[in-house]
Amino acid sequence: MTEEQKDIMITCCKCHGQGNYLVPSYEDFDINRDEWEKRECEVCQGTGKISLVFYEDLQRCVRKR
């Protein structure tokens, strides 16, 4: 990998560039509620971008399973 490739930033694969994502909010285990909670993306720490190197490392870990 060249030095230029190490600096390439791509859209986060979890939040799709939003920096956050919505998860269902189940308070008191009431699954019929239609409420959503916004969470900061753990993969990109809310930036919406990750490095190509980090993405390739994630892919390596997933493929090993």
N, C-alpha and C positions, 0 to 999 in steps of 0.2 A: 504494500500500500504506500502510495506516495504521500509527501507532506501535504499536498493540496487536498487529497482525499480525506486526510485526517481532520481537516477543518470544515468539511461539508456538513451542514445541518439539514435534517429532514423533518417532516411533520411527524409528530409523536403517533405511534401506532395504537396507543390506548385511548387517548382523548381526541384524536384526529385534529390536533392543532388548536383546540379550544382552551387547553390548560386546566380544564376541569371536566367533570362528567356527572351525570345524575344517577342516583341510586334510589330504589324505593324506600320510603320511610315507614317502617312498621312499628308504630308505638303501641305498646300493650298487646302485641301480637295480633293486631287487627289487620288481616290481609286484605280486607275490602276497602281500605282507605286508598285514595288516589293522590297521595302526597309524595313528593320527591325531594330529596336532599342533594344539594350540590357539594361535591367533594373535589378538593385539589388533586390533580393527577400525581400519583406517586412516581411514575416513570420519568416525567419531564420536570417535576417540581413546579408545575404551573406555567411553564414558559411556552408550551405548545410545540417545542422543537427539541430534538435529540440529535446527537452526533451520529454520523454514519457508522463510526467505529463501535459506539455503544449499541446501536441497532444490530450490527453483525454479531456482537457478543451475546446479545439476547437470543438471537436466532440459533447460535451454536448451543446454548444451554437447552433450548426447547428441543432441538433435534436429537440431543443425547438421550432424551427420555424415552 
